């Protein structure tokens, strides 16, 4: 299973199966930026972006991000 790594105070990354996913907190919630072979081919090198209102939605959408809410809550109760 992929490991969630904290990059900055409100930024986390998971690298799994050739994909790099970066989760960042925004003023409206959370933003996931994904870069994989598929996104590189379809967007000529770019990344896909998906916004979420909360961490529960992130965990429901991405299996590799399950546990991020508990991880963030244990390190900073005010983060989400």
HELIX and SHEET records of a PDB file:
HELIX    1   1 UNK A   37  UNK A   42  1                                   6    
HELIX    2   2 UNK A   55  UNK A   61  1                                   7    
HELIX    3   3 UNK A   63  UNK A   65  5                                   3    
HELIX    4   4 UNK A   68  UNK A   75  1                                   8    
SHEET    1   A 5 UNK A   5  UNK A   8  0                                        
SHEET    2   A 5 UNK A  11  UNK A  16 -1                                        
SHEET    3   A 5 UNK A  19  UNK A  26 -1                                        
SHEET    4   A 5 UNK A  29  UNK A  35 -1                                        
SHEET    5   A 5 UNK A  48  UNK A  52 -1                                        
END                                                                             
